[in-house]
Amino acid sequence: MANVDATVLLDFVSSLAVLGLLVVSFSALAPSLKIGWFAPPLLGLFFGLVVGLQMSMPLSPTDGVIIDMRNVPIVLAGAFLGLRGLLTCLAIAVAFRLGIGGVGMVAGVAGMLIAGCVGYVWSITAARFRGGDTRKLLILGLGVNLHMLSAFLVPADIMRWYFTEAAPTMFVLNCLCVPAFGWMLLRVQYQVLQQAHLSAAAQVDPITRLLSLDAFTREVSHFHAADDAHRIAAVAAITLKNASWLKKTWGDDAHDKALGALRIRLAALFNDQRPLGIDPSSRILVPIAAREVQDLRPLRKALRRLASETPLSLDDDINVPLAVLVESFNIRSPSRPDLTALDIRQSISARRHTSDSAGTVHDRASHTADPSLPNGICSQTFRRLFDETDTKMRRVIRQG
């Protein structure tokens, strides 16, 4: 008898270990659930494979009673993976069950569908339940037992055996395992949400000290409301034209240093505490007042001179010339940070579309004389600065 008990215990622990794969896969891909289209189906694939493993390693707590925990991954998929993840899990689970066949095939498939529906309904209604997470997960653990109703689809003698022999044990296992593993998945979910909240709350880029996009749009709304003279109508996006050269020659630190240096120069230029931000394309964002929008040529010229007039100092003895591209676009409602962020993201998409459609014709046209150069410096002088920088760089490498 002791050997039988040890075998049952080992089978149960093995079944729980397989369910632990759910927590591992969910922890790895949970941060991508909201933004990655691939995450829910991929997690559904893992959950479905766990269902197949559960069906291949059934438990036998007493003689003549054989059960498996296939519906635990299914109900958890419905509760935590969303509709796409649930459908992927069900497709794989149903395929496994159809492959096994037998007289209980229809009832088994129906039970899976019931468990999946219970999990999905719980996911969209759990917020309305009173009480803490423990109470909500206990409701999920009780609800999954509705899959036992599928036993009415089998012959009467098998149904009677199921409800008298297997159902009580399965009921206890469902009430224990679903809340336990649901709690683990819920903890991972909360950690992901907390990390996303902290990332969104970050006000300043840690390297360039420029405001993040969300912080920038909020500051624009504050600046817009502060004074009539500060009414914002547009945003200027400053792109470092030689960014790829800086990264390739001097590394990412040089590019970040250039953006930080431009931030200091811009703050000194405007001297009105207007916010300065950075978008996902590494463009420096500068709000433009309504009075400045009437004629943007002086502002564009000043921004270009700001970059090209004074080279960037690297390693104290190497001066690197900078060149920028200045774009501007209107914003619909400066007092609405969400709309301002949307306008900025749309400008990124529009710029990419324009650059893709322009092709090599745009690249050749960019070699014309740059009107952004300050007075007294021609394009030959500007290129000579690049040549001198490369020469000094090679000299430093040889000395090292």
Secondary structure, DSSP 8 states (H G I E B T S, - for coil): -HHHHHHHHHHHHHHHHHHHHHHHHHHHHGGGTTT-TTHHHHHHHHHHHHHHHHHHS-B-SSTT--B--THHHHHHHHHHSHHHHHHHHHHHHHHHHHHH-STTHHHHHHHHHHHHHHHHHHHHHGGGS-S-HHHHHHHHHHHGGGGGGGGGGS-HHHHHHIIIIIHHHHHHHHHHHHHHHHHHHHHHHHHHHHHHHHHHH--B-TTT--B-HHHHHHHHHHHHHH-GGG-EEEEEEEEETTHHHHHHHH-HHHHHHHHHHHHHHHHHHH-S----EE-TT--EEEEEEHHHHT--HHHHHHHHHHHHSS-EEETTTEEE---EEEEEEE-S-TT-HHHHHHHHHHHHHHHHHHHHHHHHHHHHHTTS--TTS-TT--HHHHHHHHHHHHHHHHHHHHH-
